[in-house]
């Protein structure tokens, strides 16, 4: 990792926490700007540094600081939405790899954001369904999870992907010291 990446890692953890404050209450998972910053961390920092930024965010929240959309603390592990936070931690990895392989362009950023979003949904939905079946004893957990944990978020996340595809290539210029995909 470059010094630039190391120095920006905490910034993306903070931006993700700030994104949690901008929310629309929804059950079981609120709509926030967190995913915008999660995906941007992988795209701008790369897979490894993006992952670390979200690990920091997750650890800060689990230590009790109210940086998650619904607060913070170790008990958050038992909330239905915790799987999305695990997805936040892992989403920068595929998003960063897409951009590392393709370079920064509107198409690559859009694809990276889509792949990262799919990672968040896959992990978040799996955890949500598990939580609803085994902890909340919901008989129709899959149907409820699809409606409340996926379908409602798709339009907004698709718009976030489009916004990133236009914004990031215009404002972000990787420096010449950024590692090539072979060096990562």
C-alpha positions as CSV (number, residue, x, y, z in Angstrom):
1,X,0.0,0.0,0.0
2,X,1.1,3.5,-0.7
3,X,1.4,6.2,2.0
4,X,-1.5,8.0,0.2
5,X,-3.7,4.9,0.7
6,X,-2.7,4.5,4.3
7,X,-3.4,8.1,5.1
8,X,-6.9,8.1,3.4
9,X,-8.1,4.8,5.0
10,X,-9.4,6.6,8.2
11,X,-11.1,9.2,6.0
12,X,-13.2,6.5,4.3
13,X,-14.1,5.0,7.7
14,X,-15.3,8.4,8.8
15,X,-17.2,9.0,5.5
16,X,-19.0,5.7,5.9
17,X,-20.0,6.7,9.5
18,X,-21.2,10.1,8.2
19,X,-23.2,8.3,5.5
20,X,-25.1,6.5,8.3
21,X,-26.3,9.8,9.6
22,X,-27.9,10.6,6.3
23,X,-30.8,8.1,6.4
24,X,-34.4,7.4,5.6
25,X,-35.9,5.1,8.3
26,X,-37.0,1.8,6.9
27,X,-37.6,-1.7,8.4
28,X,-35.6,-3.8,8.8
29,X,-32.7,-1.9,7.2
30,X,-32.6,2.0,6.9
31,X,-31.7,3.6,3.6
32,X,-28.4,5.5,3.9
33,X,-25.5,6.9,2.0
34,X,-23.1,4.4,3.6
35,X,-23.0,2.2,0.5
36,X,-21.8,5.2,-1.6
37,X,-18.7,5.6,0.6
38,X,-18.2,1.8,1.0
39,X,-18.0,1.3,-2.7
40,X,-16.0,4.5,-3.2
41,X,-13.4,3.2,-0.7
42,X,-12.7,0.1,-2.9
43,X,-12.7,2.1,-6.1
44,X,-10.4,4.9,-4.9
45,X,-8.2,3.1,-2.4
46,X,-8.1,-0.3,-4.0
47,X,-9.3,-3.7,-2.7
48,X,-6.9,-4.0,0.3
49,X,-7.0,-0.4,1.6
50,X,-10.8,-0.2,1.0
51,X,-11.3,-3.4,3.0
52,X,-9.2,-1.9,5.9
53,X,-11.2,1.3,5.9
54,X,-14.4,-0.7,6.4
55,X,-12.8,-3.0,9.0
56,X,-12.0,0.2,11.0
57,X,-15.6,1.4,10.5
58,X,-17.0,-1.9,11.7
59,X,-14.7,-2.1,14.7
60,X,-15.4,1.4,15.8
61,X,-19.2,0.7,15.7
62,X,-18.8,-2.6,17.5
63,X,-16.8,-0.9,20.2
64,X,-19.9,1.2,21.0
65,X,-19.6,4.4,19.0
66,X,-23.0,5.1,17.3
67,X,-21.6,5.0,13.7
68,X,-24.1,2.5,12.4
69,X,-27.4,3.6,11.0
70,X,-29.1,2.1,14.1
71,X,-26.4,3.0,16.7
72,X,-23.5,0.8,17.7
73,X,-22.2,-1.7,20.2
74,X,-21.4,-5.4,20.3
75,X,-25.1,-6.3,20.5
76,X,-25.5,-5.0,16.9
77,X,-24.3,-8.5,15.8
78,X,-27.7,-9.8,16.6
79,X,-29.6,-7.2,14.6
80,X,-31.1,-8.3,11.2
81,X,-29.1,-5.7,9.4
82,X,-25.7,-6.7,10.7
83,X,-25.0,-8.8,7.5
84,X,-25.0,-5.7,5.5
85,X,-22.2,-4.3,7.6
86,X,-20.2,-7.5,7.0
87,X,-21.0,-6.9,3.3
88,X,-19.7,-3.3,3.7
89,X,-16.4,-4.7,4.9
90,X,-16.1,-7.1,1.9
91,X,-17.6,-5.1,-0.9
92,X,-14.5,-2.9,-1.5
93,X,-12.5,-6.0,-2.5
94,X,-14.3,-6.9,-5.7
95,X,-15.0,-3.2,-6.5
96,X,-11.4,-2.4,-6.2
97,X,-10.3,-5.3,-8.3
98,X,-12.6,-4.3,-11.1
99,X,-11.1,-0.8,-11.3
100,X,-7.6,-2.1,-10.9
101,X,-8.1,-4.4,-13.9
102,X,-9.9,-2.0,-16.1
103,X,-8.6,1.4,-14.9
104,X,-10.7,4.4,-14.0
105,X,-13.5,5.1,-16.5
106,X,-17.2,5.6,-16.2
107,X,-17.8,2.0,-17.4
108,X,-15.3,0.4,-15.0
109,X,-16.5,2.5,-12.0
110,X,-20.1,1.6,-12.8
111,X,-19.3,-2.1,-13.0
112,X,-17.2,-1.9,-9.9
113,X,-20.1,-0.3,-8.0
114,X,-22.5,-2.9,-9.3
115,X,-20.2,-5.8,-8.2
116,X,-19.6,-4.2,-4.8
117,X,-23.4,-3.7,-4.4
118,X,-24.1,-7.3,-5.3
119,X,-21.5,-8.3,-2.6
120,X,-23.3,-6.2,0.0
121,X,-26.7,-7.7,-1.0
122,X,-25.5,-11.3,-1.1
123,X,-24.0,-11.2,2.4
124,X,-26.7,-8.9,3.9
125,X,-29.6,-10.9,2.5
126,X,-28.1,-14.2,3.7
127,X,-27.6,-12.8,7.2
128,X,-31.1,-11.2,7.2
129,X,-32.8,-14.4,6.2
130,X,-30.9,-16.4,8.7
131,X,-31.7,-13.9,11.4
132,X,-35.4,-13.8,10.5
133,X,-35.7,-17.6,10.4
134,X,-33.7,-18.5,13.5
135,X,-33.9,-15.5,15.7
136,X,-37.2,-13.8,14.9
137,X,-39.0,-17.0,14.0
138,X,-40.5,-15.5,10.8
139,X,-42.1,-18.2,8.6
140,X,-42.0,-16.2,5.4
141,X,-38.4,-14.9,5.9
142,X,-37.3,-15.1,2.3
143,X,-40.2,-13.2,0.9
144,X,-40.0,-10.5,3.6
145,X,-36.2,-10.2,3.2
146,X,-36.5,-9.9,-0.6
147,X,-39.0,-7.1,-0.3
148,X,-37.6,-5.2,2.7
149,X,-33.9,-6.0,2.4
150,X,-33.4,-5.9,-1.4
151,X,-36.1,-4.7,-3.8
152,X,-36.7,-1.4,-2.0
153,X,-33.0,-0.5,-2.2
154,X,-32.2,-1.5,-5.8
155,X,-33.4,1.8,-7.5
156,X,-31.5,4.0,-5.1
157,X,-28.3,1.9,-5.2
158,X,-28.5,1.8,-9.0
159,X,-28.6,5.6,-9.0
160,X,-25.6,5.7,-6.6
161,X,-23.7,3.5,-9.1
162,X,-24.6,5.9,-12.0
163,X,-23.6,8.9,-9.9
164,X,-20.2,7.3,-9.0
165,X,-19.6,6.4,-12.7
166,X,-19.9,10.0,-13.6
167,X,-18.3,11.6,-10.6
168,X,-15.3,9.5,-9.8
169,X,-13.6,9.5,-13.2
170,X,-13.9,13.3,-13.3
171,X,-12.5,14.0,-9.8
172,X,-10.2,11.1,-9.1
173,X,-6.9,10.8,-10.8
174,X,-4.7,8.0,-9.5
175,X,-1.2,9.1,-8.8
176,X,1.7,7.5,-10.7
177,X,2.8,5.7,-7.5
178,X,-0.4,3.8,-7.2
179,X,0.4,0.1,-7.5
180,X,-0.5,-1.8,-10.6
181,X,-2.9,-4.8,-10.4
182,X,0.2,-7.1,-10.5
183,X,1.7,-5.5,-7.4
184,X,-1.4,-5.9,-5.3
